[in-house]
């Protein structure tokens, strides 16, 4: 199963706060069958201990080590916001929810980090006309 499909990408998210964005990311992972609804609370717990803001308009909310039981499969969710979300004083336009089964999140995280470390790639993601274009730009996560 690919970790990212077009159904797990939205360019019209409804969240306007960090907490709403975390819930939205979790809800997409639940809809993908990757996590149980309890995973949202684990994502909030992680955020309380350490911010998941990564720089370059990116936040990657994910659960705690104790939330392994809530993870059914490895998956990502991607939400692109027109208006940046305030993430602990940092502007975030991309919220990438992540769930990694059996430690698989580290490899997925590194692939996402490589893309977002390149400002040209971030600009392409910002300019992407739709979810299909975003999937094409992030497609390496499925390799």
BELDAGI-V324025 format. One record per residue. PSI is psi in whole degrees, 0 to 359 (* if undefined). NEAR is the number of other ideal C-beta (glycine too) atoms within 8 Angstrom. Layout:
BEGIN
<<PSI,NEAR> <PSI,NEAR>>
END
This chain:
BEGIN
<<132,3> <149,5> <341,9> <123,13> <168,8> <330,7> <346,6> <16,13> <134,14> <138,10> <7,9> <54,4> <160,11> <349,6> <148,12> <357,6> <164,8> <314,12> <319,7> <322,10> <321,17> <316,15> <318,10> <317,15> <315,15> <318,16> <322,9> <322,13> <323,15> <313,13> <329,8> <353,12> <16,7> <332,11> <164,14> <163,8> <336,7> <342,9> <329,16> <317,12> <322,7> <326,13> <320,15> <320,10> <315,11> <316,13> <327,12> <328,5> <326,6> <133,5> <141,7> <15,10> <131,10> <353,9> <170,7> <43,8> <16,11> <136,14> <142,16> <78,12> <139,15> <167,11> <178,12> <168,8> <331,4> <352,5> <14,12> <322,6> <339,5> <353,11> <120,14> <331,8> <160,10> <135,11> <162,14> <155,14> <144,16> <125,14> <129,16> <124,14> <133,13> <313,4> <123,5> <144,8> <140,15> <112,10> <88,11> <42,7> <1,4> <141,9> <129,8> <125,16> <342,11> <121,14> <114,18> <104,14> <142,17> <138,14> <127,16> <117,14> <133,9> <45,4> <6,6> <350,9> <334,11> <317,8> <318,8> <315,14> <318,11> <323,8> <320,10> <316,15> <322,9> <315,8> <312,13> <349,14> <342,6> <110,8> <329,6> <321,6> <320,10> <318,14> <320,8> <319,9> <321,13> <322,9> <349,6> <131,11> <338,4> <179,7> <324,9> <320,7> <322,9> <317,14> <319,12> <319,7> <329,11> <8,13> <336,9> <339,7> <340,11> <356,7> <*,4>>
END
